[in-house]
Amino acid sequence: MGVDGGGTHTCVLLARVDGDELARAVGAPSLVDPNRPEASADVVEGVCREAAEAAGVALPVAALWAGIAGAGGTGVSEMLGAELGRRGLAGKVGVGTDADAAYHDAFGDEPGILLIAGTGSVALGRGEDGCSATVGGWGVLLGDEGSGYAIGMAALRSIVRAVDGRSMSTSMKEAVLERIGLARPEELIAWVARSKKSDVAGLVPMVCRAADIGDPVAATIIEGAIEDLTSHVLTVVRRLGPWSGRPAVALSGGLLGEGGPLRDRTRVALAGLLCQPTDRFIDPVRGAARLAARLLEAG
């Protein structure tokens, strides 16, 4: 059983050891709060039980590996793993980050670079010598540049600055207010205070549409996000070099995955920076299921 848990949703894949898929289930976000790992475990447990029921499989399964956003901090994965281990979901339990799961699906044990941008952002890679590096993934208060949350917040700040007269007007104001059901910009103060990260990240399509029709404020936000994301990749390239050729870069997450609003723009930017963007669709939960199978191989 593999789990991909992020700030937008949690996906569970139940599969046989040979990779044959039995069932999938999707539920609420399971981004981990280090102070309350049991809250993430509650969500994961619920979605796992839903997948098992859909497959007609009795729990516990042989192994479970959960890639959860926010589980990369010191001690967090251990706490969450212990909490999941008490739930009777699997004989063996492993925990890492959602980025680890996505990387495993993209490259397995091979060298490469994975750039993820959804609600948050992070780049991670493995060099040709086996060394690894992670850039970003610091969360909304310290980082997540180029992420959906960062783009959404930049749009909101641009709107209120325009209302004040501190910057040029933007067509995003009307689109955003209509999208979130507000009558006046002043209501944004209360809205953003009570909103989830995914709510703010949900504004990205409006920013992209405004940029596409020539809104210069929106275009600047999108261009800045792509610059931030390519900077993540270039830093990984530098830290893990030298490379014998153009390093392969896979794209994942709500902004960069298949059909993502920034995928094509980011691919073009990376191709111009001596990287080789791959076309492969990354399925993090599939990577998580493969890592669960590895728990069994380890004995």
C-alpha positions as CSV (number, residue, x, y, z in Angstrom):
1,M,0.0,0.0,0.0
2,G,1.4,3.4,-1.1
3,V,0.3,6.8,0.2
4,D,0.9,10.2,-1.4
5,G,-0.2,12.8,1.1
6,G,0.1,16.5,0.4
7,G,-1.5,19.9,1.1
8,T,-4.3,19.3,-1.5
9,H,-5.3,15.7,-1.1
10,T,-4.2,12.2,-0.1
11,C,-4.0,9.4,-2.6
12,V,-3.7,5.7,-1.7
13,L,-2.7,2.9,-4.0
14,L,-3.2,-0.7,-3.1
15,A,-1.2,-3.0,-5.3
16,R,0.4,-6.5,-5.5
17,V,4.1,-6.8,-5.0
18,D,4.5,-7.2,-8.8
19,G,2.9,-3.8,-9.3
20,D,-0.5,-5.0,-10.4
21,E,-2.9,-2.3,-9.2
22,L,-5.9,-3.4,-7.1
23,A,-7.5,-0.1,-6.0
24,R,-7.0,3.6,-5.5
25,A,-8.7,6.0,-3.1
26,V,-8.5,9.8,-2.7
27,G,-9.2,11.8,0.5
28,A,-8.5,15.0,2.4
29,P,-5.0,16.6,2.7
30,S,-2.6,15.0,5.2
31,L,0.1,17.5,5.4
32,V,1.7,16.7,8.7
33,D,1.8,19.1,11.7
34,P,4.9,18.0,13.7
35,N,2.9,18.8,16.9
36,R,-0.1,16.7,15.9
37,P,1.1,13.7,13.8
38,E,-2.0,11.8,14.8
39,A,-4.1,14.2,12.7
40,S,-2.3,13.2,9.5
41,A,-2.4,9.5,10.6
42,D,-6.2,9.8,11.0
43,V,-6.6,11.0,7.4
44,V,-4.2,8.4,6.0
45,E,-5.9,5.6,7.9
46,G,-9.3,6.6,6.5
47,V,-8.2,6.7,2.9
48,C,-6.2,3.4,3.3
49,R,-9.3,1.7,4.7
50,E,-11.3,3.0,1.8
51,A,-8.8,1.6,-0.7
52,A,-8.8,-1.8,1.0
53,E,-12.6,-1.9,1.0
54,A,-12.7,-1.1,-2.7
55,A,-10.2,-3.9,-3.4
56,G,-11.9,-6.4,-1.1
57,V,-8.7,-6.8,0.8
58,A,-8.5,-7.3,4.6
59,L,-6.2,-5.2,6.6
60,P,-3.4,-5.4,7.6
61,V,-1.6,-5.6,4.3
62,A,2.0,-6.8,4.1
63,A,3.6,-3.3,3.9
64,L,2.7,0.4,3.7
65,W,5.0,3.3,2.7
66,A,3.6,6.8,3.2
67,G,5.1,9.9,1.5
68,I,3.6,12.8,3.4
69,A,4.3,16.5,2.9
70,G,6.1,17.9,5.9
71,A,7.4,14.6,7.1
72,G,11.0,15.4,6.2
73,G,11.9,17.2,9.5
74,T,14.0,15.6,12.2
75,G,11.9,13.0,14.1
76,V,8.7,13.8,12.2
77,S,8.8,10.7,10.0
78,E,9.5,8.5,13.0
79,M,6.6,10.0,15.0
80,L,4.2,9.6,12.0
81,G,5.5,6.1,11.3
82,A,4.9,5.1,14.9
83,E,1.4,6.5,14.8
84,L,0.6,4.7,11.6
85,G,2.1,1.5,13.0
86,R,-0.5,1.6,15.8
87,R,-3.4,1.7,13.4
88,G,-3.2,-2.0,12.2
89,L,-2.9,-1.0,8.6
90,A,0.2,-3.0,7.6
91,G,2.8,-5.5,8.9
92,K,5.6,-3.1,8.0
93,V,5.4,0.7,7.8
94,G,7.8,3.2,6.3
95,V,7.4,7.0,6.1
96,G,9.1,9.6,4.0
97,T,8.1,12.7,2.1
98,D,5.7,13.0,-0.9
99,A,8.8,14.3,-2.8
100,D,10.6,11.0,-2.0
101,A,7.7,9.0,-3.4
102,A,7.6,11.1,-6.6
103,Y,11.3,10.9,-7.1
104,H,11.2,7.1,-6.9
105,D,8.5,6.9,-9.5
106,A,10.5,9.3,-11.8
107,F,14.0,7.8,-11.5
108,G,14.1,4.9,-9.0
109,D,17.8,4.6,-8.0
110,E,19.1,6.4,-11.1
111,P,20.5,10.0,-11.3
112,G,18.1,12.8,-12.2
113,I,16.4,15.9,-10.8
114,L,12.7,16.2,-9.8
115,L,11.0,19.5,-9.6
116,I,7.7,19.6,-7.7
117,A,5.4,22.6,-7.6
118,G,1.9,22.4,-6.2
119,T,0.7,24.0,-3.0
120,G,4.4,24.1,-2.1
121,S,7.7,23.7,-4.0
122,V,10.9,21.6,-3.8
123,A,13.6,20.2,-6.0
124,L,15.5,17.1,-5.2
125,G,18.1,15.1,-7.1
126,R,20.6,12.3,-7.2
127,G,24.0,12.8,-8.9
128,E,25.9,10.4,-11.0
129,D,28.1,9.6,-8.0
130,G,25.0,8.7,-5.9
131,C,25.0,11.8,-3.8
132,S,21.7,13.5,-3.3
133,A,20.6,17.1,-2.6
134,T,17.3,18.9,-1.8
135,V,16.6,22.5,-2.5
136,G,13.5,24.3,-1.2
137,G,10.7,22.6,0.7
138,W,11.0,25.1,3.5
139,G,7.3,25.7,3.8
140,V,5.2,28.8,3.3
141,L,6.8,30.9,6.0
142,L,10.4,30.4,4.9
143,G,10.2,29.3,1.3
144,D,8.0,27.6,-1.3
145,E,9.0,30.1,-3.9
146,G,7.2,29.4,-7.2
147,S,4.5,27.4,-5.6
148,G,0.8,27.7,-6.0
149,Y,0.6,29.3,-2.5
150,A,3.3,31.8,-3.4
151,I,1.6,32.7,-6.7
152,G,-1.8,33.1,-5.0
153,M,-0.4,35.3,-2.3
154,A,1.5,37.5,-4.8
155,A,-1.8,38.0,-6.7
156,L,-3.6,39.0,-3.5
157,R,-0.9,41.4,-2.6
158,S,-0.9,42.9,-6.1
159,I,-4.7,43.4,-5.8
160,V,-4.6,45.3,-2.5
161,R,-1.6,47.4,-3.6
162,A,-3.6,48.4,-6.7
163,V,-6.7,49.2,-4.6
164,D,-4.4,51.5,-2.5
165,G,-3.0,53.1,-5.7
166,R,0.5,51.9,-4.9
167,S,0.8,49.9,-8.1
168,M,-0.9,49.5,-11.5
169,S,-4.4,48.1,-11.6
170,T,-4.9,44.4,-12.5
171,S,-7.8,42.5,-14.1
172,M,-7.2,39.8,-11.4
173,K,-9.2,41.8,-8.8
174,E,-12.6,41.1,-10.3
175,A,-11.7,37.5,-11.2
176,V,-10.4,36.7,-7.8
177,L,-13.2,38.3,-5.9
178,E,-15.8,36.5,-8.0
179,R,-13.9,33.2,-7.6
180,I,-14.0,33.4,-3.8
181,G,-17.4,35.0,-3.5
182,L,-16.4,38.4,-2.0
183,A,-18.0,41.7,-2.8
184,R,-15.2,44.1,-1.9
185,P,-11.4,43.9,-1.7
186,E,-11.5,44.8,2.0
187,E,-13.1,41.4,2.7
188,L,-9.8,39.7,1.6
189,I,-8.3,40.4,5.0
190,A,-10.7,38.0,6.8
191,W,-10.7,35.5,3.8
192,V,-7.0,35.0,3.7
193,A,-6.8,34.7,7.5
194,R,-9.2,31.8,7.6
195,S,-8.2,30.2,4.3
196,K,-6.2,27.0,3.9
197,K,-3.0,26.9,1.8
198,S,-4.9,25.0,-0.9
199,D,-7.5,27.8,-1.1
200,V,-4.8,30.4,-1.8
201,A,-3.1,28.1,-4.3
202,G,-6.5,27.6,-6.0
203,L,-6.2,31.2,-7.3
204,V,-3.4,30.2,-9.8
205,P,-5.7,29.5,-12.7
206,M,-7.0,33.1,-12.5
207,V,-3.5,34.4,-12.4
208,C,-2.5,32.3,-15.5
209,R,-5.6,33.4,-17.4
210,A,-4.9,37.1,-16.7
211,A,-1.3,36.7,-17.8
212,D,-2.4,35.0,-21.0
213,I,-4.7,37.9,-22.0
214,G,-1.9,40.4,-21.4
215,D,-2.3,41.6,-17.8
216,P,1.3,42.8,-17.0
217,V,0.9,42.3,-13.2
218,A,-0.2,38.7,-13.6
219,A,2.5,38.1,-16.3
220,T,5.2,39.4,-13.9
221,I,4.0,37.0,-11.1
222,I,4.1,34.0,-13.4
223,E,7.5,34.9,-14.9
224,G,8.8,35.3,-11.4
225,A,7.5,31.9,-10.3
226,I,9.1,30.2,-13.2
227,E,12.4,31.9,-12.5
228,D,12.1,30.8,-8.9
229,L,11.5,27.2,-9.9
230,T,14.3,27.0,-12.5
231,S,16.6,28.5,-9.8
232,H,15.7,25.4,-7.6
233,V,16.8,23.1,-10.4
234,L,20.0,25.0,-11.3
235,T,21.1,24.9,-7.6
236,V,20.6,21.1,-7.6
237,V,22.6,20.8,-10.8
238,R,25.4,22.8,-9.4
239,R,25.5,21.0,-6.1
240,L,25.5,17.5,-7.7
241,G,27.8,18.1,-10.6
242,P,29.7,17.5,-12.7
243,W,27.4,15.7,-15.1
244,S,28.4,13.7,-18.1
245,G,25.6,15.3,-20.1
246,R,22.4,17.3,-19.8
247,P,20.8,16.1,-16.5
248,A,17.2,14.8,-16.8
249,V,14.6,16.8,-15.0
250,A,11.1,15.4,-14.3
251,L,8.2,17.7,-13.4
252,S,5.5,16.9,-10.9
253,G,2.8,18.5,-8.7
254,G,-0.4,20.4,-9.5
255,L,1.4,23.2,-11.4
256,L,3.9,21.1,-13.3
257,G,2.4,17.7,-13.7
258,E,0.3,16.5,-16.7
259,G,-2.0,19.4,-17.7
260,G,-0.4,21.7,-15.1
261,P,-0.7,25.5,-15.9
262,L,3.1,26.1,-15.6
263,R,4.3,22.8,-17.1
264,D,5.0,24.0,-20.7
265,R,6.5,27.3,-19.7
266,T,8.8,25.6,-17.2
267,R,9.9,23.0,-19.7
268,V,10.9,25.6,-22.2
269,A,12.8,27.5,-19.5
270,L,14.7,24.4,-18.3
271,A,15.5,23.3,-21.9
272,G,17.3,26.6,-22.4
273,L,19.4,26.0,-19.3
274,L,21.3,22.9,-20.3
275,C,18.8,20.5,-18.7
276,Q,16.7,17.8,-20.4
277,P,13.1,17.9,-19.3
278,T,11.4,14.5,-19.5
279,D,7.9,13.9,-20.8
280,R,7.1,11.2,-18.4
281,F,4.0,11.5,-16.2
282,I,5.0,11.2,-12.6
283,D,2.6,9.3,-10.3
284,P,3.9,9.7,-6.7
285,V,1.5,7.2,-5.2
286,R,2.9,4.6,-7.6
287,G,6.4,5.4,-6.3
288,A,5.2,5.1,-2.7
289,A,3.7,1.6,-3.5
290,R,7.0,0.5,-5.0
291,L,8.8,1.7,-1.8
292,A,6.3,-0.4,0.2
293,A,7.3,-3.4,-1.8
294,R,11.0,-2.6,-1.0
295,L,10.2,-2.9,2.7
296,L,9.3,-6.5,2.1
297,E,12.5,-7.1,0.0
298,A,14.5,-5.8,2.9
299,G,13.2,-8.7,5.1
